[in-house]
Amino acid sequence: LFASLEFAVARFAPKVLVVVGHSGDEVVNAALQQLSGAKMPSKSMRHVLDQVVPSCMKAVSDADNDSASDETTAGRQLQVEQTATELNALYTIEQLLVHSPVIRDAAKNRGLELHAAVLNSTTGQVDFVGQHPLVAELLARD
């Protein structure tokens, strides 16, 4: 994944890179099911889920700590899925900035902005989440 993005950033010098998650993401849902005690998936699927679980754990924790307790179980689940998808897009941005010298350099020295967004798989609408809230701190690391 990084190699294709790094090539595009190095070759075309874009000013914006958008990391897009989508509603109803099967990987996010599988990771949420794992947190609820679902049967362990295959080894290859576990590797994929391991990348998403931190975002799902944070989404569940945020929902548990939310003071708006008048929400239905189904409403809570939809909110957890939406939050997990948004957090996963932001986590992907974090991984790009931390582990890709090409993308990090472009963001730090050439004005590249990385934004997260979520595609609604039903309507086609894209909701922009924005930049990673800690982008300055991530770029300040050496």
N, C-alpha and C positions, 0 to 999 in steps of 0.2 A: 504494500500500500504506500509506504513512504516514498519508495523509489519513483513511482509515477507522479506523485505530487511534487517531489523535489525536482524532477525533470521539468515539469510544467512551470514551476516557480522560477527555476534558473533560466529556462528558455524564453518565457514570455513576460517575466517580471510583472505579474498582476499586482494590482493594488489591494484587491480583496480576495480572500479565499473563504468560501462558505462551507461549513460542515453541516450537512443536513441529515437529521434523523427523521423517522416517519412514524405516524401513529399506527398502532397495531403491530409494532415491530415484534416479530416472532422471537427474536433473540432476547429482547427485553422481557417479554412475557415468560419465556423459559427461565430466565434468571430469577424473576420474581417467584415463579413456581418453586425453584430450588430453595429460595429463602423460606418458603412455606413448607418445606419438607418433601417435595416431590422426589420420585425415584431418580437416582443418578443417571445422567445421560452418558453417551459414549465418551471415550477419552478425547476424541477430536472435538466433540461438542463442548466438553468441559473446558477445553482450552479457550474456546470462543466466549463461553459464559464467564470465565474468570476475568475477562476484560470488561464485562458489563456489570458484574455483581457489585462493585463499589458504588456505582451510581444508583443501583436499585436499593442497596442498603441505606443510603442517604435519603432517598425518596421515601422509603418506609419510615425511617426515623423522623423525618420532617412531618409526615402525615400523623404519626403517633403523638407528636408534640404539638400539633395544630390545635388551637383552642376552639376552633369551629367544630364542635362535636355533633351538630345537628344534621350532618351529612349522612346519607344512606351508605350502606356497605358498597353498593355498586358505584355510587358517586365517589366514594373514597378510593376504590380500586382504579377508576378512570383517572383520578387526580394523581395517584401514585404512578401509574403508567406514563402519564404526560410528564410529570416531574422527572422520572427516571430517564425518559427519552431526552429531555432537555439537558439533564446532568451528564448523560453519556456523550452528547455532542460537545459539551464544554470539556469533559474529560479527554475527549479525542484531541481537542485543541491543545490542552495541557501536554498531552503526550507528544504532539507534533513540536511544540515549542521546547520541550525538554530533550527529546531524543533525535530531532532532525537539525543538524547544523545548518543545512541549506535554508530551511524555513525559518529557523531562529534568526539567522543573519538577515534574511529579507525583512522580517518583522522588526528587528532591532535597528537596521541601518538603511533599509530601502523603502520604508513606509508601508509594508504589507500589513493589512489588517485581517485578522481571522475572526469570523463571526459564526455563531451557532444559529441554527434555524430548525424548525420542525414542519415537515410536510404532512398535512392532513390527508391521509390516504383515501378518504371518501370524497372530499370536496376539491382536492387539488390546491387548496389554499396553503401558503407558506407563511408561518409566523416566525418572525425573527426574534431570537432570544438576546442577541448582542454578543459583545466580546466577552472573553473570560474575565471575571471580576478581578482576578489577580494577575492580569497580563503584565503589568509593570514589574511586579515582583518576580514573575517567571523570567522576564527578559533581563532582570538585574542579576540573576544568578550567573555564576561563572563556573 
